[in-house]
Amino acid sequence: MENIVAVKEEDLQYAGAARKMQRQLVRDFYRQDVTKPVVYLFVGGNPAELLRALGFQVYMPEITALTMAIRHQSLQYILKAESIGYGLDVCGYVKTDIGLTHLSGGETDMGKIPRPDLLVCNYSGCSVYAKWWEALAEFYKVPLIMLDIPYHRFNDPQKEDLEYIIGQLREMVEKIEKLFDLTFDMNRLKDVLAYSRKAEDGWGRSFEMAKHVPSPIDAYFESIFYMFPINALRGTKEAAEFYDLLNRELDERVKHGIGPVENEEFRTVIEGVPPYPGYRSFWNMFKKWNAVSVAATYPKVGGMFDIPELRHDPAKPWESIARYSIFSYCNLSWDFRRETIKRYLEDFKADALVIHGIKSCRSFTAGQGDLRDYVINELGYPALYVESDHQDPRYWAEAQILNRVDAFFEALRMKR
């Protein structure tokens, strides 16, 4: 088994099953034949269900970019993008995507990334999105549809906000029908939404499992592997089946007392995008101290699926898609984000907060310094802040980060 404590093999039916299935889903995704028109979407708050119901194959350049980074292949594409004028401070996702798809033809060792036939920019919290998709529209000469998602301001969105989004979604569908000579089928949409809801219910249950002591899952490092189906395949049967399997494996781990480390000593909440170029090394820094993440914000970047009211609902197709789009994590108000962190620290019996800041991602990182002060001074929890990048290995200073992590956990142990 990988990353969990070994027990007698004959006692385990699902050991490593979810990770194995996740790998297969990734392989199949990047090797699939392009038999439908291709749409590019962003991960957070997207209307993927509507596009699937219209017959599109959905791709998300953010997911491809992070896959390249975790495979230590992002820098070559970043440098290509910088060679045509993209600056050092531009989002690493943007540069990896443009370097890979536009400047390198989309060829990877996993398979060829297809060119888009349509770009849908679901602006939700990140101002870079609009400029990124405008650049792709110029590169590929394909239609670009912009969706304007209001910033989250209230715990319960105003009726006017939902109506504003629903109006845009209906206009989008009508425009796509004309552009591609397609016919929208509401029954098909409800079928897709049913698969989404089943996957989201399973994903949400996996978060709750970390309340067990010891936790059967690392809710940051391990859950990030399990994000692929909910983001890249949401609305499909494969995604729904994946989270059924994941929860069977987690139930088995709880039954046998299996956790991500041998002797859980510290329970952390982690905020921020991972350092994909140094992913394994970063994870090992926490394993060294028997530290397990029991809650994290990044696995919710595609949606706050730990809150049942924010999951898709086939009985309320337009409203649930609109509500989901507002609650993309980067679109949330900082009041909501602070309360979310507070809830995680309390509900999951965490010992500390760890924040990983990203050099080239302002939408996720802006405000994290204030968050650290809030957690320390108002909530009374220890908090560690470290920084690198989610794409660019030139910002990954392993020795420096290791020193800070070691000092932090040594201090926690001494306080005990």
LUMKE-729114 format. One record per residue (C-alpha): residue number from 1; residue in three letters; x, y, z. Coordinates in nm, 2 decimals, m for minus. Example, Ala and Ser with C-alpha at 12.3 -4.5 7.8 and 13.67 -1.06 7.14 Angstrom:
BEGIN
R  num  residu      px      py      pz
R    1     ALA    1.23   m0.45    0.78
R    2     SER    1.37   m0.11    0.71
This chain:
BEGIN
R  num  residu      px      py      pz
R    1     MET    0.00    0.00    0.00
R    2     GLU    0.11    0.36   m0.07
R    3     ASN    0.12    0.62    0.21
R    4     ILE   m0.08    0.42    0.46
R    5     VAL    0.02    0.18    0.74
R    6     ALA    0.04   m0.18    0.63
R    7     VAL   m0.18   m0.45    0.79
R    8     LYS   m0.23   m0.81    0.70
R    9     GLU   m0.31   m0.82    0.33
R   10     GLU   m0.58   m1.08    0.37
R   11     ASP   m0.78   m0.84    0.59
R   12     LEU   m0.80   m0.57    0.32
R   13     GLN   m1.02   m0.56    0.02
R   14     TYR   m0.98   m0.20   m0.10
R   15     ALA   m0.62   m0.11   m0.01
R   16     GLY   m0.49    0.14   m0.27
R   17     ALA   m0.80    0.09   m0.48
R   18     ALA   m0.90    0.46   m0.51
R   19     ARG   m0.55    0.57   m0.61
R   20     LYS   m0.53    0.29   m0.87
R   21     MET   m0.86    0.39   m1.02
R   22     GLN   m0.77    0.76   m1.01
R   23     ARG   m0.45    0.69   m1.21
R   24     GLN   m0.65    0.49   m1.46
R   25     LEU   m0.91    0.77   m1.50
R   26     VAL   m0.63    1.02   m1.57
R   27     ARG   m0.47    0.79   m1.83
R   28     ASP   m0.80    0.73   m2.00
R   29     PHE   m0.89    1.10   m1.99
R   30     TYR   m0.58    1.21   m2.18
R   31     ARG   m0.58    0.93   m2.42
R   32     GLN   m0.95    0.95   m2.52
R   33     ASP   m1.05    1.00   m2.88
R   34     VAL   m1.18    1.34   m2.96
R   35     THR   m1.53    1.25   m3.10
R   36     LYS   m1.72    1.57   m2.98
R   37     PRO   m1.66    1.94   m2.99
R   38     VAL   m1.41    2.04   m2.72
R   39     VAL   m1.48    2.32   m2.46
R   40     TYR   m1.22    2.47   m2.23
R   41     LEU   m1.35    2.56   m1.88
R   42     PHE   m1.20    2.68   m1.55
R   43     VAL   m1.22    2.45   m1.25
R   44     GLY   m1.39    2.67   m1.00
R   45     GLY   m1.76    2.73   m1.04
R   46     ASN   m1.79    2.61   m1.39
R   47     PRO   m2.11    2.51   m1.58
R   48     ALA   m1.97    2.18   m1.69
R   49     GLU   m2.30    2.00   m1.66
R   50     LEU   m2.46    2.23   m1.92
R   51     LEU   m2.17    2.17   m2.16
R   52     ARG   m2.18    1.80   m2.11
R   53     ALA   m2.56    1.80   m2.17
R   54     LEU   m2.50    1.98   m2.50
R   55     GLY   m2.25    1.71   m2.61
R   56     PHE   m1.91    1.87   m2.55
R   57     GLN   m1.59    1.71   m2.43
R   58     VAL   m1.47    1.92   m2.13
R   59     TYR   m1.11    2.01   m2.07
R   60     MET   m0.96    2.23   m1.80
R   61     PRO   m0.61    2.37   m1.87
R   62     GLU   m0.55    2.42   m1.50
R   63     ILE   m0.57    2.05   m1.44
R   64     THR   m0.34    1.97   m1.73
R   65     ALA   m0.09    2.24   m1.60
R   66     LEU   m0.09    2.09   m1.25
R   67     THR   m0.04    1.75   m1.39
R   68     MET    0.27    1.87   m1.58
R   69     ALA    0.41    2.04   m1.27
R   70     ILE    0.37    1.73   m1.05
R   71     ARG    0.55    1.53   m1.32
R   72     HIS    0.83    1.79   m1.32
R   73     GLN    0.76    1.90   m1.67
R   74     SER    0.62    2.25   m1.63
R   75     LEU    0.93    2.46   m1.65
R   76     GLN    1.00    2.40   m2.02
R   77     TYR    0.65    2.53   m2.10
R   78     ILE    0.68    2.83   m1.86
R   79     LEU    1.01    2.93   m2.03
R   80     LYS    0.85    2.91   m2.38
R   81     ALA    0.57    3.14   m2.26
R   82     GLU    0.82    3.38   m2.11
R   83     SER    1.01    3.38   m2.44
R   84     ILE    0.71    3.55   m2.61
R   85     GLY    0.67    3.81   m2.34
R   86     TYR    0.49    3.66   m2.04
R   87     GLY    0.64    3.80   m1.72
R   88     LEU    0.78    3.63   m1.42
R   89     ASP    0.48    3.73   m1.21
R   90     VAL    0.22    3.60   m1.44
R   91     CYS    0.02    3.30   m1.31
R   92     GLY    0.21    2.97   m1.37
R   93     TYR   m0.10    2.80   m1.49
R   94     VAL   m0.13    3.05   m1.77
R   95     LYS    0.23    3.01   m1.88
R   96     THR    0.23    2.63   m1.86
R   97     ASP   m0.09    2.61   m2.06
R   98     ILE    0.02    2.85   m2.33
R   99     GLY    0.37    2.70   m2.35
R  100     LEU    0.22    2.35   m2.38
R  101     THR   m0.09    2.39   m2.60
R  102     HIS   m0.02    2.70   m2.82
R  103     LEU    0.36    2.68   m2.85
R  104     SER    0.42    2.31   m2.83
R  105     GLY    0.12    2.17   m3.01
R  106     GLY   m0.03    2.01   m2.70
R  107     GLU    0.19    1.70   m2.72
R  108     THR    0.26    1.53   m2.38
R  109     ASP    0.38    1.19   m2.27
R  110     MET    0.02    1.12   m2.15
R  111     GLY   m0.14    1.21   m2.48
R  112     LYS   m0.23    1.50   m2.70
R  113     ILE   m0.43    1.79   m2.56
R  114     PRO   m0.69    1.87   m2.81
R  115     ARG   m0.75    2.23   m2.94
R  116     PRO   m1.07    2.39   m2.82
R  117     ASP   m1.37    2.45   m3.04
R  118     LEU   m1.52    2.68   m2.77
R  119     LEU   m1.40    2.88   m2.47
R  120     VAL   m1.63    2.95   m2.18
R  121     CYS   m1.48    3.18   m1.92
R  122     ASN   m1.67    3.13   m1.60
R  123     TYR   m1.51    3.43   m1.42
R  124     SER   m1.53    3.34   m1.06
R  125     GLY   m1.29    3.51   m0.83
R  126     CYS   m0.98    3.54   m1.05
R  127     SER   m0.92    3.84   m1.28
R  128     VAL   m0.65    3.65   m1.47
R  129     TYR   m0.92    3.42   m1.61
R  130     ALA   m1.06    3.68   m1.85
R  131     LYS   m0.72    3.77   m2.00
R  132     TRP   m0.61    3.41   m2.02
R  133     TRP   m0.92    3.31   m2.22
R  134     GLU   m0.89    3.62   m2.44
R  135     ALA   m0.54    3.52   m2.53
R  136     LEU   m0.66    3.16   m2.62
R  137     ALA   m0.94    3.30   m2.82
R  138     GLU   m0.69    3.49   m3.03
R  139     PHE   m0.45    3.20   m3.06
R  140     TYR   m0.72    2.95   m3.17
R  141     LYS   m0.97    3.18   m3.34
R  142     VAL   m1.27    3.01   m3.17
R  143     PRO   m1.58    3.16   m3.00
R  144     LEU   m1.54    3.30   m2.65
R  145     ILE   m1.83    3.32   m2.41
R  146     MET   m1.78    3.52   m2.09
R  147     LEU   m1.99    3.46   m1.78
R  148     ASP   m1.99    3.73   m1.51
R  149     ILE   m2.02    3.57   m1.16
R  150     PRO   m2.09    3.82   m0.88
R  151     TYR   m1.84    3.81   m0.59
R  152     HIS   m1.98    3.63   m0.29
R  153     ARG   m2.09    3.89   m0.04
R  154     PHE   m2.36    3.72    0.17
R  155     ASN   m2.38    3.38    0.32
R  156     ASP   m2.70    3.33    0.12
R  157     PRO   m2.67    3.49   m0.22
R  158     GLN   m2.93    3.75   m0.31
R  159     LYS   m3.21    3.65   m0.54
R  160     GLU   m3.10    3.91   m0.79
R  161     ASP   m2.75    3.75   m0.81
R  162     LEU   m2.89    3.41   m0.89
R  163     GLU   m3.13    3.55   m1.15
R  164     TYR   m2.84    3.74   m1.31
R  165     ILE   m2.64    3.42   m1.34
R  166     ILE   m2.93    3.21   m1.46
R  167     GLY   m3.00    3.47   m1.73
R  168     GLN   m2.65    3.44   m1.86
R  169     LEU   m2.65    3.06   m1.85
R  170     ARG   m2.97    3.05   m2.06
R  171     GLU   m2.82    3.30   m2.31
R  172     MET   m2.50    3.09   m2.33
R  173     VAL   m2.71    2.78   m2.41
R  174     GLU   m2.90    2.96   m2.68
R  175     LYS   m2.58    3.09   m2.84
R  176     ILE   m2.41    2.75   m2.83
R  177     GLU   m2.71    2.59   m3.00
R  178     LYS   m2.69    2.83   m3.29
R  179     LEU   m2.31    2.82   m3.31
R  180     PHE   m2.28    2.44   m3.32
R  181     ASP   m2.63    2.34   m3.45
R  182     LEU   m2.71    2.16   m3.13
R  183     THR   m3.03    2.11   m2.93
R  184     PHE   m3.04    2.15   m2.55
R  185     ASP   m3.22    1.87   m2.37
R  186     MET   m3.33    1.94   m2.01
R  187     ASN   m3.38    1.57   m1.94
R  188     ARG   m3.02    1.51   m2.04
R  189     LEU   m2.90    1.79   m1.81
R  190     LYS   m3.09    1.64   m1.52
R  191     ASP   m2.92    1.30   m1.58
R  192     VAL   m2.58    1.47   m1.58
R  193     LEU   m2.67    1.66   m1.26
R  194     ALA   m2.77    1.34   m1.09
R  195     TYR   m2.43    1.20   m1.16
R  196     SER   m2.27    1.52   m1.03
R  197     ARG   m2.48    1.51   m0.71
R  198     LYS   m2.38    1.15   m0.64
R  199     ALA   m2.01    1.23   m0.69
R  200     GLU   m2.04    1.54   m0.47
R  201     ASP   m2.22    1.35   m0.19
R  202     GLY   m1.94    1.09   m0.19
R  203     TRP   m1.67    1.36   m0.21
R  204     GLY   m1.83    1.54    0.08
R  205     ARG   m1.85    1.22    0.29
R  206     SER   m1.48    1.16    0.24
R  207     PHE   m1.41    1.50    0.40
R  208     GLU   m1.61    1.40    0.71
R  209     MET   m1.41    1.08    0.75
R  210     ALA   m1.11    1.29    0.87
R  211     LYS   m1.30    1.36    1.19
R  212     HIS   m1.20    1.01    1.30
R  213     VAL   m0.89    0.99    1.53
R  214     PRO   m0.67    0.88    1.38
R  215     SER   m0.78    1.02    1.04
R  216     PRO   m0.80    0.76    0.77
R  217     ILE   m0.70    1.01    0.51
R  218     ASP   m0.47    1.31    0.46
R  219     ALA   m0.73    1.57    0.36
R  220     TYR   m0.47    1.78    0.17
R  221     PHE   m0.19    1.57    0.02
R  222     GLU   m0.40    1.26   m0.04
R  223     SER   m0.73    1.43   m0.12
R  224     ILE   m0.56    1.63   m0.39
R  225     PHE   m0.51    1.31   m0.59
R  226     TYR   m0.87    1.24   m0.54
R  227     MET   m0.98    1.58   m0.68
R  228     PHE   m0.94    1.47   m1.04
R  229     PRO   m1.28    1.30   m1.09
R  230     ILE   m1.48    1.57   m0.92
R  231     ASN   m1.32    1.84   m1.13
R  232     ALA   m1.23    1.69   m1.46
R  233     LEU   m1.51    1.43   m1.48
R  234     ARG   m1.80    1.58   m1.27
R  235     GLY   m2.13    1.49   m1.43
R  236     THR   m2.02    1.14   m1.54
R  237     LYS   m2.09    0.79   m1.42
R  238     GLU   m1.71    0.73   m1.38
R  239     ALA   m1.68    1.02   m1.12
R  240     ALA   m1.98    0.90   m0.92
R  241     GLU   m1.84    0.54   m0.91
R  242     PHE   m1.50    0.67   m0.81
R  243     TYR   m1.62    0.83   m0.48
R  244     ASP   m1.82    0.52   m0.40
R  245     LEU   m1.50    0.33   m0.42
R  246     LEU   m1.30    0.59   m0.22
R  247     ASN   m1.55    0.57    0.07
R  248     ARG   m1.54    0.20    0.08
R  249     GLU   m1.16    0.22    0.11
R  250     LEU   m1.19    0.48    0.38
R  251     ASP   m1.44    0.28    0.57
R  252     GLU   m1.20   m0.01    0.56
R  253     ARG   m0.91    0.21    0.69
R  254     VAL   m1.12    0.32    0.98
R  255     LYS   m1.21   m0.04    1.06
R  256     HIS   m0.85   m0.14    1.08
R  257     GLY   m0.71    0.18    1.23
R  258     ILE   m0.51    0.27    0.91
R  259     GLY   m0.39    0.62    0.87
R  260     PRO   m0.16    0.82    0.64
R  261     VAL    0.11    0.80    0.91
R  262     GLU    0.20    0.53    1.16
R  263     ASN    0.13    0.73    1.47
R  264     GLU   m0.08    1.04    1.42
R  265     GLU    0.07    1.31    1.64
R  266     PHE   m0.04    1.64    1.49
R  267     ARG   m0.37    1.73    1.31
R  268     THR   m0.34    2.03    1.08
R  269     VAL   m0.57    2.24    0.86
R  270     ILE   m0.40    2.35    0.54
R  271     GLU   m0.49    2.65    0.34
R  272     GLY   m0.35    2.72   m0.01
R  273     VAL   m0.26    2.58   m0.34
R  274     PRO    0.01    2.30   m0.33
R  275     PRO    0.37    2.34   m0.45
R  276     TYR    0.33    2.09   m0.73
R  277     PRO    0.69    2.10   m0.84
R  278     GLY    0.79    1.99   m0.49
R  279     TYR    0.48    1.80   m0.40
R  280     ARG    0.63    1.48   m0.26
R  281     SER    0.91    1.66   m0.08
R  282     PHE    0.65    1.89    0.09
R  283     TRP    0.43    1.60    0.19
R  284     ASN    0.74    1.42    0.34
R  285     MET    0.81    1.72    0.56
R  286     PHE    0.48    1.66    0.74
R  287     LYS    0.51    1.28    0.75
R  288     LYS    0.84    1.32    0.93
R  289     TRP    0.65    1.48    1.22
R  290     ASN    0.35    1.23    1.20
R  291     ALA    0.14    1.53    1.10
R  292     VAL   m0.18    1.47    0.91
R  293     SER   m0.40    1.73    0.74
R  294     VAL   m0.76    1.67    0.86
R  295     ALA   m0.91    1.95    0.66
R  296     ALA   m0.80    2.17    0.38
R  297     THR   m0.94    2.45    0.15
R  298     TYR   m0.77    2.36   m0.18
R  299     PRO   m0.97    2.03   m0.24
R  300     LYS   m1.28    2.26   m0.24
R  301     VAL   m1.13    2.49   m0.52
R  302     GLY   m1.38    2.34   m0.76
R  303     GLY   m1.67    2.39   m0.52
R  304     MET   m1.76    2.39   m0.15
R  305     PHE   m1.89    2.04   m0.16
R  306     ASP   m1.85    1.98    0.21
R  307     ILE   m2.17    2.20    0.24
R  308     PRO   m2.47    1.99    0.12
R  309     GLU   m2.67    2.30    0.02
R  310     LEU   m2.41    2.39   m0.24
R  311     ARG   m2.42    2.07   m0.43
R  312     HIS   m2.59    2.03   m0.77
R  313     ASP   m2.96    1.94   m0.76
R  314     PRO   m3.14    1.78   m1.06
R  315     ALA   m3.47    1.91   m0.92
R  316     LYS   m3.33    2.27   m0.93
R  317     PRO   m3.10    2.26   m1.23
R  318     TRP   m3.06    2.63   m1.31
R  319     GLU   m3.06    2.76   m0.95
R  320     SER   m2.81    2.49   m0.83
R  321     ILE   m2.57    2.56   m1.11
R  322     ALA   m2.59    2.94   m1.04
R  323     ARG   m2.55    2.89   m0.66
R  324     TYR   m2.26    2.65   m0.71
R  325     SER   m2.08    2.91   m0.93
R  326     ILE   m2.09    3.18   m0.66
R  327     PHE   m1.94    2.95   m0.40
R  328     SER   m1.62    2.88   m0.59
R  329     TYR   m1.35    2.90   m0.32
R  330     CYS   m1.16    3.19   m0.48
R  331     ASN   m1.49    3.38   m0.52
R  332     LEU   m1.57    3.37   m0.15
R  333     SER   m1.55    3.67    0.07
R  334     TRP   m1.28    3.67    0.33
R  335     ASP   m1.53    3.67    0.61
R  336     PHE   m1.66    3.34    0.48
R  337     ARG   m1.31    3.20    0.42
R  338     ARG   m1.21    3.29    0.78
R  339     GLU   m1.52    3.13    0.92
R  340     THR   m1.45    2.82    0.71
R  341     ILE   m1.10    2.79    0.86
R  342     LYS   m1.24    2.84    1.21
R  343     ARG   m1.49    2.57    1.15
R  344     TYR   m1.23    2.33    1.02
R  345     LEU   m1.00    2.39    1.32
R  346     GLU   m1.27    2.33    1.57
R  347     ASP   m1.48    2.05    1.40
R  348     PHE   m1.17    1.84    1.31
R  349     LYS   m0.99    1.89    1.64
R  350     ALA   m0.69    2.04    1.47
R  351     ASP   m0.37    2.15    1.64
R  352     ALA   m0.26    2.42    1.40
R  353     LEU   m0.31    2.59    1.06
R  354     VAL   m0.05    2.57    0.78
R  355     ILE   m0.07    2.82    0.49
R  356     HIS    0.11    2.77    0.17
R  357     GLY    0.13    3.09   m0.04
R  358     ILE    0.18    3.10   m0.41
R  359     LYS    0.41    3.35   m0.58
R  360     SER    0.20    3.38   m0.90
R  361     CYS   m0.16    3.33   m0.77
R  362     ARG   m0.30    3.65   m0.62
R  363     SER   m0.66    3.53   m0.61
R  364     PHE   m0.58    3.25   m0.36
R  365     THR   m0.29    3.41   m0.18
R  366     ALA   m0.40    3.77   m0.12
R  367     GLY   m0.52    3.80    0.24
R  368     GLN   m0.34    3.50    0.37
R  369     GLY   m0.11    3.71    0.59
R  370     ASP   m0.42    3.86    0.76
R  371     LEU   m0.57    3.51    0.79
R  372     ARG   m0.26    3.39    0.98
R  373     ASP   m0.28    3.69    1.22
R  374     TYR   m0.65    3.62    1.27
R  375     VAL   m0.59    3.25    1.35
R  376     ILE   m0.31    3.33    1.59
R  377     ASN   m0.44    3.64    1.77
R  378     GLU   m0.81    3.58    1.77
R  379     LEU   m0.86    3.20    1.76
R  380     GLY   m0.54    3.12    1.95
R  381     TYR   m0.41    2.85    1.72
R  382     PRO   m0.05    2.82    1.60
R  383     ALA   m0.01    2.90    1.23
R  384     LEU    0.27    2.85    0.99
R  385     TYR    0.32    3.04    0.66
R  386     VAL    0.55    2.92    0.38
R  387     GLU    0.56    3.02    0.02
R  388     SER    0.67    2.89   m0.32
R  389     ASP    0.47    2.84   m0.64
R  390     HIS    0.22    2.59   m0.78
R  391     GLN    0.40    2.56   m1.12
R  392     ASP    0.74    2.72   m1.13
R  393     PRO    1.02    2.51   m0.97
R  394     ARG    1.25    2.81   m0.96
R  395     TYR    1.05    2.92   m0.65
R  396     TRP    1.08    2.59   m0.47
R  397     ALA    1.34    2.64   m0.20
R  398     GLU    1.32    2.30   m0.03
R  399     ALA    1.59    2.35    0.24
R  400     GLN    1.44    2.68    0.35
R  401     ILE    1.09    2.55    0.37
R  402     LEU    1.20    2.23    0.55
R  403     ASN    1.38    2.45    0.82
R  404     ARG    1.06    2.64    0.88
R  405     VAL    0.84    2.33    0.89
R  406     ASP    1.08    2.15    1.13
R  407     ALA    1.10    2.46    1.36
R  408     PHE    0.72    2.49    1.37
R  409     PHE    0.65    2.13    1.46
R  410     GLU    0.94    2.12    1.71
R  411     ALA    0.78    2.42    1.89
R  412     LEU    0.44    2.24    1.89
R  413     ARG    0.59    1.93    2.04
R  414     MET    0.78    2.13    2.30
R  415     LYS    0.45    2.31    2.41
R  416     ARG    0.30    1.97    2.47
